[in-house]
């Protein structure tokens, strides 16, 4: 019905083919992800049935959301753009093309924090209590390999492996395990007592001597694991392996041991007992307990109690609801260790507080409270 003389030099006439289907999925990719696919690497969609799907590259995690469009998106094999047609002077006036598929929406990707809280939860179902533990031999809980965790955790492989290091997980007989806290403290105590009896400097603890002296008490791989968890490994000029013990982490672990059996602890008494409990030469400071314990300065006398950031919800709003349920008003200094891990890429703690909290002044100090009633 069209007059060919009124058409552009070349026009495409579209028609639906016999197999045209509306079951195609479009995925919008940023240049970096396109490059991943072009280089032959994989992108993986992760999530169980009750979880919102995420897409993972080797080292990043993305939220997947459907974006609707008012225009029908058509898939035409061999479709040529006006620029391509103009560049080909030999192209015919009318090109007949068949539509193979169509869609009214596409998947949009947005970089997000990896969902790693489930990783610790799975491994804490069956913590490792040592080679002589009867519980470990009769446990009915599942144990997890790297492949198991990749199928269950909504995060990229690099993010999962990094988090396993952060939580001091170790591989035992091919499965990732977290040490039971009491067993971990038993191992740490063996090491610190040996350091003290041998008068080694905390910056130069020899691996071979530790394994030789403590190997009869505990498995050698467990001794090395505790040194890796609480020390920095290095090799001296002679090729011998040493560890520089991490004072802050050792002090923090001993504080957790003291606090875990008390609801609240008188702050001044706690500081005194804590300093007496750490290895000689180490100095305790309250800033070593960020994200582990909270000081209540409003009580008389001041108290301290255990509040671990890993026990708080992973969702932003639920995290703030939980924190404001514990304490109605927070200073930025107190709340920062408990929300810092919620910050997305290039997001600040201040931006999070602006979104989820309301600020006011109390005795000349800026404090934050909930934007919504807390039941």
SULGI-V949069 format. One record per run of one state. SS is the DSSP state (A for helix, B for strand, O for the rest). FROM is the first residue (numbers start at 1). TO is the last residue. If there is no record, write none. Layout:
BEGIN
ss:from:to
SS:FROM:TO
SS:FROM:TO
END
This chain:
BEGIN
ss:from:to
O:1:3
A:4:6
O:7:10
B:11:21
O:22:26
B:27:27
O:28:30
A:31:38
O:39:43
B:44:46
O:47:53
B:54:56
O:57:60
B:61:75
O:76:81
A:82:86
O:87:93
B:94:111
O:112:114
B:115:115
O:116:116
A:117:126
O:127:127
B:128:128
O:129:133
A:134:138
O:139:143
B:144:144
O:145:145
A:146:152
O:153:153
B:154:154
O:155:156
A:157:166
O:167:169
B:170:172
O:173:174
B:175:177
O:178:178
B:179:179
O:180:180
A:181:198
O:199:204
B:205:206
A:207:214
O:215:219
A:220:230
B:231:235
O:236:240
B:241:245
O:246:246
A:247:259
O:260:264
B:265:266
A:267:277
O:278:285
A:286:289
O:290:292
B:293:296
O:297:302
B:303:306
O:307:308
A:309:311
O:312:315
A:316:326
O:327:329
B:330:331
A:332:342
O:343:348
A:349:356
B:357:362
O:363:364
B:365:370
O:371:375
END
